[in-house]
Structure formats: C-alpha cells, structure tokens
C-alpha cells in the first residue's frame, strides 16, 4: 500500500513522494474544454477541493514549467495536447479558508494579509521597467493596513501586471470563496462582508480584459443577488449538477481498488455502509475522500469526516428551528426520508425566518443526499426526497441531539433510566427541572415553537430525551395503531422487556381542567384508541405494555 498522507493538500508533494493518490486529472481536461469563463463548484468540506485546485495550479502555472513528472502515469499525460499546455499560463492562486473572525474588520484584515502575501510572491514584477511610477506606488500600497477600496481592486491590478509581463491572460484560482460569508452570517456582519466581496468579485471577474479563466470552490452557492449580481459569465456547479460529477470525491470503483491495494477488500460492505451515499448530479455511490483515507490509514471505523470541523451553524439552526424541523430530523435519524423543496442558492438572510431553507444548506454541506426528484410541473417547484448520507452522518446527528442536553449540564439519559425503572416521581422531577433550564436553550428562534405549535414542540423534545434508548428500543412516532395515531411508541428489541406508549397533551389555557385532568385524558385516549394494537400484533403481551400520559402547561409538566 502506498503511504497515506493525511491532511496533505499539496499535489506536488503527494506526487513527488508517491503517496496514495486517486487520479482526478481528467478534471483538468473537462474544465479546459468547457470554455467557461468563470466556474464556481460547490462541494461539501473535505471533498478534495483544495487538492484539485492545487493540481490545477501545478498543471497550468508557469511556476511549474517543466514539471511534467508530476503528471506522468496519470490520465491527462496521455494526451500530447495537454503535455504541451502544462506550465504555460500565469496563475493567481488564493484561498479564503483561513478568513475566520468574529468581526468584519478582523475577517477583512485576514483577506488583506492574504493579498499582501500574494503580492510578495510576485515581487519579480518590480524588477526592470515593467511598472511605471504610479503602478509601483500602487504595488507598494498593498499591505495589511491598506484601505478596503484598495483591497477590492488589488487582484485585478496584479492580473494586469502579470498579463503584461507574460504576454498572456491570467488564470485565477480561488479556494473556499464562501468561508468569510459563512463567518459573516454566523457573527452578524453579513451586509458589510457581502458588499466587500461583491466589489472584489466585480473587479476580478466582470469584463476583466486580463482574465483567461477563473475557478472558485466552496461549500455553498451563495445567491447571485448577494455576491454575483452583475456577473453574467458565471457557470455554477452544485451537488445536483451533472458536470464534474466524479471530479471531487471517490467513486465506488476507486474506493474498492484502494481497499484491494490495502489488502482489506473483504471490508467493502462495512466501508459502504459507513462512508458511501453522497450523490452528485446523477452519479451515486460517491465517497468522502477524507473518511476513506483516514480509514485506510487507521483501519478502524469512525466518524472521521463528521468530526473534522465545527457544526455549530447547522446545530443551532436545527435547535432553534420550529418543531417540524426537529421532528423531520428525528425521521432522518431513524433512517427515513423527507420531501422538501430545495433552493440551491443559499440566502443566509433567509435562514432566520425560513425554516425550510435549512434543508438546502444541509444538502450543500453533504449531510443529506438526494434519493430522487419529482420534476417541476405546472409551475410547481421540484420536490426532492432526501435522507441522511450514511452511517457516519447519522451518528453525528445523534451526538448533536445529545449535545443539546449536555450543554445544559443535565444528564439526558437520566430520564431513560427513570423510565425503565418506572420511577414516575423522578421522571416528573427530572422533566420539570429540564423544562425550566433547557427550554430557553433548546428552542430559541424568533417564534418559539412551544408557543406556536406546542404539542409538536413537546413531542420533539421528548424524542430527543429518549434517543439514547434506541440501542434497546425501536422508537416510532405519529404512526397508526388501533383506531388512531399514537404520539410515541418504544418497542423493545428484546420481546421480554416492557414496551411503552406515550401520549402528549397540552393543557388548554382557557379550560378549568387541571394538569392531573389532562394526564387522565391522555391515558384515556391511549385506551380508547387502542394504541396497544400494533405492539400486541408483534407478540408483546398487554401486561408488558406501559402507558404514560404527559401533560404540559408552558414550562410545567406532569407525567402519570
């Protein structure tokens, strides 16, 4: 097995040391022959975007002239046309991956530093008489303390100098273009950052006579109105696009070939369950490269990709979303699919007010995959059937739910322990302590769902509490049984254990009934609607089915 180089995004270093590498050089040919002026490719994190961008730089940049050895034995090198193209273009390579800050000034300062570094790398332009006095003054002005207006036009100016020096137009490679925009949304300076980026991109990509081609990569496709409002030369490639389907990520054939090389081909079914499931365009069975290389290196199954970066944005959007968002997540964690309308132009401003926008973000980020699409008809939007990508992602979301309760310094699994022990007194004590301390954390959106959709909110809340019981119980909710639809049923995987039926009732604010009356009504409904029918049909005797009524009034709870 070739050496697995973990975290190395340098194409030249990987090739020079003959490290493990899956040939993606066909991407070079596909992009070049497209003749697209500006290409934006959105792919989830850790999908080889940076490595592919470095591969493009190594192939086209004059800095790598004469380095055909890097491509020997790879697909692109079998074509004489491309052999002659290698190392013949001026290239500007930038990344916004490190543009992370809690303030707009801090983020822009990071961009300015990157621009300063870029100018320092090209100081050979100052030799001779290529630049006139005014241009030299502009060159020297590119430093960390430059004005925003100077930073916005710095790349375009450098492109002009390089084009004049080499007598050729310039290729621009911009990796992780959307990192400062995600940071801006998360930290409350979206408007200022989007204006800065819009001005910079206008200068770089709009009617720029020095531009040969440009490639941008990121996780999301930010709305055209926000950033690309006046760019009519932009080719956008999202996860549902059919071009460049196999350029990022590993195909199943590539993964199985790697397993064979490592002598562990017998583990392919487990590898498939853990790491398969990404879909790009019509191409299915795409694997995350980070997870596969980590598995090849360590030879053990773990959530490698899911644990590589903070998921705070996603976690907060789900936690603060309406109850239907939480219930949909419960279905996804259970292995079910959901149907949603997807808008691949992420408008971060909408995420606060439109709970449905989260599904577009989760798809772009790689947490969801497209099972199938119902084509748009009669002016209606296309409907996507979505599910969690794979076992790795499912485990990550289970941890996310559990983490909500850990942050509240309350042992979430205490409730399950009390439930199994039939300790109703402690269940009540626990739930009331939980509602007092957690509700404000658990559901803090603009329209708290315990007010707008109370039963569904409490439903989702309790489902989160019992997530830890799923090793021993099959948990279902809102299913038909008997003469109605129960709220929650916990069916034991071991038929010798007790089963549980939950019914939730919210006390009517205008009613004179007590919480005790509400509990009695909940238990009465379980009996009258014969919710036990499904469990009995599966061989669980009536005497081993326990009923619990949950009565809620704001942050007060009574269980009986």
C-alpha positions in Angstrom: 0.0 0.0 0.0 1.3 3.5 -0.9 1.9 5.8 2.0 -1.3 7.6 3.2 -0.5 11.2 3.6 -3.1 12.7 6.0 -4.0 16.3 5.6 -1.6 17.0 2.7 -3.3 19.2 0.1 -0.1 19.7 -1.9 -0.4 17.9 -5.2 3.3 18.2 -5.9 4.3 16.8 -2.5 1.9 13.9 -2.8 3.2 13.0 -6.3 6.9 13.5 -5.5 6.7 11.1 -2.6 4.5 8.6 -4.4 1.8 8.9 -1.7 -1.7 7.4 -2.1 -3.5 9.4 -4.8 -6.7 8.8 -6.8 -6.2 10.2 -10.4 -8.5 13.2 -10.9 -6.6 14.8 -13.7 -9.5 14.2 -16.1 -11.0 17.2 -14.4 -8.3 19.4 -16.0 -9.4 18.3 -19.5 -13.1 18.6 -18.7 -12.7 22.1 -17.3 -10.4 23.4 -20.0 -12.5 22.1 -22.8 -15.7 23.6 -21.3 -14.5 27.1 -22.4 -16.4 28.5 -19.4 -15.0 31.9 -18.3 -15.8 31.7 -14.5 -16.7 28.4 -12.9 -18.0 28.0 -9.3 -18.1 24.5 -7.9 -19.9 23.8 -4.6 -18.9 20.6 -2.8 -19.0 19.6 0.9 -16.0 20.1 3.1 -13.1 17.6 2.9 -14.0 16.6 -0.7 -10.7 17.3 -2.3 -11.4 20.8 -3.4 -8.1 22.2 -2.2 -6.1 19.3 -3.6 -7.8 19.7 -7.0 -7.2 23.5 -7.0 -3.5 22.8 -6.3 -3.5 20.2 -9.1 -4.8 22.9 -11.5 -2.0 25.3 -10.3 0.7 22.6 -10.8 -0.6 21.9 -14.2 -1.2 25.4 -15.7 1.2 27.7 -13.7 4.4 28.9 -15.2 5.9 28.3 -11.7 5.7 24.6 -12.5 7.0 24.8 -16.0 9.0 21.6 -16.8 7.3 19.6 -14.0 5.6 17.1 -16.3 7.0 14.5 -13.9 4.1 15.3 -11.5 1.6 14.1 -14.1 3.4 11.1 -15.6 1.3 8.0 -15.4 -1.9 10.0 -14.9 -4.8 10.3 -17.3 -4.0 13.8 -18.5 -0.5 12.9 -19.6 -1.6 10.5 -22.3 -2.7 13.5 -24.4 0.0 15.4 -26.3 -2.2 18.5 -26.5 -2.1 18.7 -22.7 1.5 17.8 -22.3 2.3 20.9 -24.4 -0.1 23.0 -22.2 1.5 22.2 -18.9 3.3 25.1 -17.2 2.4 27.7 -19.8 0.0 30.1 -18.1 0.3 32.8 -15.5 -1.8 31.8 -12.4 -3.0 33.6 -9.3 -3.9 31.2 -6.5 -5.8 32.4 -3.5 -7.6 30.8 -0.6 -10.2 32.2 1.9 -10.0 29.1 4.1 -8.4 31.0 6.9 -10.6 34.0 6.7 -12.3 33.4 10.1 -13.1 36.1 12.6 -15.8 37.2 14.9 -15.8 40.7 13.5 -16.0 42.1 10.0 -12.8 44.1 10.5 -10.9 41.0 11.6 -12.1 39.0 8.6 -11.2 41.7 6.1 -7.8 42.1 7.8 -7.2 38.4 7.1 -8.1 38.9 3.4 -5.8 41.9 3.2 -2.9 39.8 4.7 -3.6 37.1 2.0 -3.4 39.8 -0.7 -0.2 41.2 0.8 1.3 37.7 0.7 0.2 37.3 -2.9 1.9 40.5 -3.9 5.1 39.5 -2.0 5.2 36.2 -4.0 5.3 38.2 -7.3 7.8 40.9 -6.4 9.8 40.0 -9.5 7.4 42.3 -11.3 9.1 45.2 -9.6 12.4 44.5 -11.4 13.1 46.3 -14.6 10.8 48.9 -16.1 7.5 46.9 -16.4 5.7 49.1 -13.9 5.6 52.9 -14.1 5.9 55.1 -11.0 2.2 55.2 -10.3 1.9 51.4 -10.6 4.9 50.9 -8.3 3.2 53.2 -5.8 0.0 51.0 -6.1 2.1 47.8 -5.7 3.7 49.1 -2.5 0.4 50.2 -1.2 -0.8 46.6 -1.0 -0.2 45.8 2.7 -2.2 44.8 5.7 -3.2 48.3 6.6 -4.5 49.3 3.1 -8.0 50.8 2.6 -10.9 48.5 1.7 -11.2 50.2 -1.6 -7.5 49.3 -2.4 -8.0 45.7 -1.4 -11.1 45.3 -3.6 -9.1 46.1 -6.8 -5.7 44.5 -5.8 -6.2 41.2 -7.6 -7.3 42.9 -10.8 -4.3 45.2 -10.7 -1.9 42.2 -10.2 -3.6 40.4 -13.1 -2.8 43.3 -15.3 0.8 43.3 -14.3 1.2 39.6 -14.8 -0.6 39.7 -18.2 1.8 42.4 -19.4 4.8 40.5 -18.1 4.0 37.2 -19.7 2.0 38.4 -22.7 -0.8 36.2 -21.7 -4.1 36.4 -19.8 -4.3 35.1 -16.3 -6.0 32.1 -14.7 -7.5 32.8 -11.2 -8.0 30.0 -8.7 -10.0 31.0 -5.5 -10.5 28.2 -3.0 -13.1 28.3 -0.2 -14.6 31.5 -1.5 -17.6 31.4 0.9 -15.8 31.0 4.2 -15.9 34.7 5.0 -19.6 34.8 4.1 -20.4 31.9 6.4 -18.4 33.6 9.2 -20.3 36.9 8.4 -23.7 35.2 8.8 -22.7 33.4 12.0 -21.3 36.5 13.6 -23.7 39.2 12.4 -21.8 41.2 9.8 -23.3 39.7 6.7 -24.2 43.0 5.0 -20.7 44.6 5.3 -18.9 41.4 4.2 -21.1 40.7 1.2 -20.6 44.3 0.0 -16.8 43.9 0.2 -16.8 40.5 -1.5 -19.2 41.7 -4.2 -16.9 44.7 -5.0 -13.9 42.4 -5.1 -15.5 39.9 -7.4 -16.8 42.5 -9.7 -13.3 43.8 -10.1 -11.8 40.3 -10.7 -14.4 38.7 -12.9 -16.6 41.3 -14.6 -15.4 42.4 -18.0 -11.8 41.9 -16.9 -9.5 42.0 -20.0 -6.8 40.2 -18.2 -8.8 37.2 -17.2 -8.3 33.9 -19.1 -10.3 31.6 -16.8 -11.4 31.5 -13.2 -12.2 28.7 -10.9 -13.9 29.2 -7.5 -14.7 26.5 -5.0 -16.7 26.5 -1.8 -19.3 24.6 0.2 -22.4 26.7 -0.7 -23.7 28.5 -3.7 -24.4 31.9 -2.3 -27.2 33.7 -4.0 -26.5 35.6 -7.2 -28.2 38.7 -5.8 -25.9 38.8 -2.8 -22.5 38.4 -4.4 -22.7 37.8 -8.1 -25.5 40.2 -9.1 -23.8 41.6 -12.2 -21.8 38.5 -13.3 -23.3 37.1 -16.4 -20.3 34.8 -17.2 -20.7 32.5 -14.2 -21.0 28.7 -14.6 -22.4 27.3 -11.3 -21.9 23.7 -10.4 -23.9 22.4 -7.4 -24.3 19.0 -5.9 -27.3 18.4 -8.2 -25.4 19.4 -11.4 -24.4 16.7 -13.8 -21.0 18.2 -14.8 -17.8 17.3 -12.9 -19.8 14.6 -11.1 -16.7 12.4 -10.4 -14.1 15.1 -10.1 -14.5 15.5 -6.4 -14.8 12.6 -4.0 -14.1 8.9 -4.7 -16.2 6.7 -6.9 -17.1 3.2 -5.6 -14.7 1.6 -8.1 -11.9 3.9 -6.8 -12.6 3.0 -3.2 -12.7 -0.7 -3.8 -9.5 -0.5 -5.8 -7.9 1.2 -2.7 -9.2 -1.4 -0.4 -7.8 -4.1 -2.6 -4.4 -2.3 -2.6 -4.5 -2.2 1.2 -5.4 -5.9 1.4 -8.8 -5.3 3.1 -11.3 -5.8 0.2 -13.3 -8.1 2.5 -14.5 -5.0 4.4 -16.1 -3.3 1.4 -19.7 -3.7 2.7 -18.9 -2.1 6.0 -17.0 0.7 4.3 -20.0 1.2 2.0 -22.4 1.5 5.0 -20.2 3.9 6.8 -18.9 6.2 4.1 -20.9 5.8 0.9 -24.1 7.7 0.0 -23.0 11.1 -1.5 -24.7 11.9 -4.8 -23.5 14.5 -7.3 -25.7 15.0 -10.3 -26.8 11.6 -11.5 -23.7 9.9 -10.0 -24.4 7.9 -6.9 -22.1 5.9 -4.6 -19.6 8.8 -4.1 -17.4 8.5 -1.0 -15.8 11.2 1.1 -12.1 11.2 0.4 -11.1 12.3 3.9 -13.1 9.4 5.5 -11.6 6.9 3.1 -8.0 8.0 3.5 -8.4 8.1 7.3 -9.9 4.6 7.3 -7.1 3.3 5.0 -4.6 4.8 7.4 -6.1 3.6 10.7 -8.1 0.5 9.6 -10.9 1.3 12.0 -14.4 2.6 11.5 -15.1 6.0 13.0 -16.8 9.3 12.1 -13.8 10.9 10.5 -15.4 13.4 8.2 -18.2 14.4 10.6 -15.7 15.3 13.3 -13.3 17.4 11.2 -14.9 20.8 11.9 -17.4 22.6 13.9 -21.1 22.0 13.1 -22.3 24.9 15.2 -24.2 26.6 12.4 -26.1 23.5 11.5 -26.7 22.5 15.1 -28.0 26.0 16.0 -30.3 26.2 13.0 -31.9 22.8 13.9 -32.1 23.5 17.7 -33.6 26.9 17.2 -35.9 25.8 14.3 -39.6 25.1 14.5 -40.8 21.8 15.9 -41.3 20.4 12.4 -37.6 20.8 11.8 -36.8 18.7 14.9 -39.4 16.1 14.0 -38.0 15.9 10.5 -34.5 15.3 11.9 -35.9 12.6 14.1 -37.3 10.9 11.0 -33.9 11.2 9.3 -32.0 9.8 12.2 -34.4 6.9 12.1 -33.4 6.2 8.6 -36.4 7.6 6.9 -36.5 10.1 4.0 -38.2 13.5 3.9 -39.6 15.5 0.9 -38.6 19.2 0.6 -38.3 21.9 -2.0 -34.7 22.8 -2.4 -33.2 26.2 -3.4 -29.5 25.8 -4.1 -28.9 29.5 -4.0 -28.2 29.8 -0.3 -29.6 33.1 1.0 -28.2 33.3 4.5 -30.5 36.1 5.5 -33.4 33.7 4.9 -32.2 31.2 7.4 -33.5 33.1 10.4 -37.1 33.4 9.0 -37.5 30.4 6.7 -37.2 27.1 8.4 -37.3 25.3 5.1 -34.0 27.0 4.0 -32.1 24.7 6.3 -32.6 21.7 4.1 -30.9 23.4 1.2 -27.9 24.2 3.5 -27.8 20.6 4.8 -27.8 19.2 1.2 -25.0 21.6 0.1 -22.9 20.7 3.2 -23.2 16.9 2.5 -25.3 15.9 5.4 -28.2 15.0 3.1 -28.3 13.1 -0.2 -31.0 13.2 -2.9 -32.9 9.9 -3.3 -35.0 11.1 -6.2 -36.6 14.3 -7.6 -40.1 14.9 -8.6 -39.8 17.2 -11.7 -41.4 20.6 -11.6 -44.8 20.7 -13.3 -47.4 23.3 -13.9 -45.3 26.0 -12.3 -44.7 24.0 -9.1 -41.3 23.6 -7.6 -39.4 20.3 -7.9 -39.7 18.2 -4.8 -36.6 16.4 -3.5 -36.7 13.2 -1.5 -33.8 13.5 1.0 -32.2 11.2 3.5 -29.1 11.3 5.7 -26.0 10.5 3.7 -24.6 7.5 5.6 -24.0 5.9 8.9 -21.2 8.4 9.7 -23.6 11.3 9.3 -26.4 9.6 11.2 -24.1 9.1 14.2 -23.0 12.7 14.1 -26.6 13.9 14.3 -27.4 11.6 17.2 -24.4 13.1 19.0 -25.8 16.6 18.2 -29.1 15.9 19.8 -27.4 14.5 22.9 -25.1 17.6 23.0 -28.0 19.9 23.4 -28.7 18.5 26.8 -25.1 18.2 27.8 -24.7 21.9 27.3 -27.4 22.4 29.8 -25.4 20.5 32.4 -28.2 17.9 32.7 -27.7 14.2 32.2 -30.1 13.5 29.4 -30.0 9.7 29.9 -31.3 10.0 33.5 -34.8 10.3 32.1 -34.5 6.9 30.3 -33.1 5.3 33.4 -36.1 6.5 35.4 -38.5 5.4 32.7 -37.1 1.9 32.6 -37.3 1.7 36.4 -40.9 3.0 36.4 -39.8 5.8 38.7 -42.6 8.2 37.9 -41.7 10.6 40.7 -38.2 11.1 39.4 -39.5 11.4 35.8 -41.6 14.3 37.0 -38.8 15.9 38.9 -36.4 15.5 36.0 -38.8 16.8 33.4 -39.7 19.9 35.3 -36.1 20.7 36.1 -35.3 20.1 32.4 -38.1 22.4 31.1 -37.1 25.2 33.4 -33.4 25.2 32.4 -33.4 23.8 28.8 -36.4 25.2 27.0 -34.8 28.6 26.6 -31.7 26.9 25.1 -33.4 24.2 23.1 -35.8 26.4 21.2 -34.7 30.0 20.9 -35.8 31.0 17.4 -37.8 34.1 16.5 -41.0 32.2 17.1 -40.5 29.7 19.9 -42.5 26.6 18.9 -43.7 25.8 22.5 -45.9 28.8 21.9 -46.9 28.4 18.3 -47.0 24.6 17.9 -47.0 23.3 21.5 -47.8 19.6 21.1 -45.3 19.2 18.3 -42.6 21.0 20.2 -43.0 18.9 23.3 -43.2 15.8 21.1 -39.8 16.6 19.5 -38.4 17.5 22.9 -39.2 14.1 24.5 -38.0 12.3 21.4 -34.6 14.0 21.9 -34.6 12.7 25.5 -35.1 9.1 24.6 -32.6 9.0 21.7 -30.2 7.0 23.9 -32.7 4.2 24.3 -32.6 3.3 20.6 -30.0 0.6 21.1 -32.6 -1.4 23.0 -35.8 0.0 21.6 -37.3 0.8 18.2 -38.8 4.3 18.7 -41.6 5.4 16.4 -43.8 8.4 16.4 -47.1 9.5 14.8 -47.9 6.1 13.4 -51.3 4.4 13.0 -52.3 1.8 15.6 -55.8 0.7 16.6 -58.2 3.5 16.0 -55.8 6.4 15.7 -52.3 7.7 15.6 -50.1 7.4 18.8 -47.6 10.0 19.7 -44.6 7.8 20.6 -44.1 4.1 21.0 -41.0 2.4 22.3 -40.9 -1.2 21.1 -38.3 -3.4 22.8 -35.9 -5.2 20.5 -36.0 -7.9 23.2 -39.6 -9.0 23.4 -39.2 -10.0 27.1 -38.8 -6.3 28.1 -41.6 -3.8 28.6 -43.0 -1.7 25.8 -44.0 2.0 26.3 -46.8 4.1 24.8 -46.6 7.9 25.3 -49.4 10.4 24.7 -48.8 14.2 24.9 -51.5 16.7 25.9 -51.1 20.5 26.3 -53.4 21.9 28.9 -56.0 24.3 27.3 -55.3 27.7 28.7 -59.0 28.6 28.7 -60.0 25.3 30.4 -60.7 24.9 34.1 -59.2 21.4 34.0 -56.0 20.7 35.9 -52.8 19.1 34.8 -54.0 15.9 36.5 -57.2 16.0 34.4 -55.0 16.5 31.3 -52.9 13.4 32.2 -56.1 11.3 32.7 -57.4 12.4 29.3 -54.1 11.4 27.7 -54.2 7.9 29.3 -57.9 7.6 28.4 -57.1 8.3 24.8 -54.4 5.5 24.7 -57.0 3.0 25.9 -60.0 4.2 23.8 -57.9 4.4 20.6 -56.3 1.0 21.3 -52.8 2.2 20.6 -51.5 -1.1 22.0 -52.8 -3.0 18.9 -49.5 -2.7 17.0 -47.4 -3.9 19.9 -49.8 -6.8 20.7 -49.7 -7.8 17.0 -46.0 -8.1 17.3 -46.2 -10.6 20.2 -45.9 -8.2 23.2 -48.5 -9.2 25.8 -50.8 -6.5 27.1 -49.4 -6.7 30.6 -46.0 -5.7 29.4 -47.1 -2.5 27.8 -46.8 0.6 30.0 -48.8 3.8 29.3 -47.7 7.3 30.1 -49.6 10.5 29.8 -47.6 13.7 29.5 -49.4 17.0 30.4 -47.7 20.3 29.5 -48.5 23.8 30.5 -45.7 26.2 29.5 -42.7 25.0 31.4 -44.8 22.9 33.8 -45.0 19.2 33.2 -46.9 16.3 34.8 -46.4 12.7 33.9 -48.7 9.9 35.0 
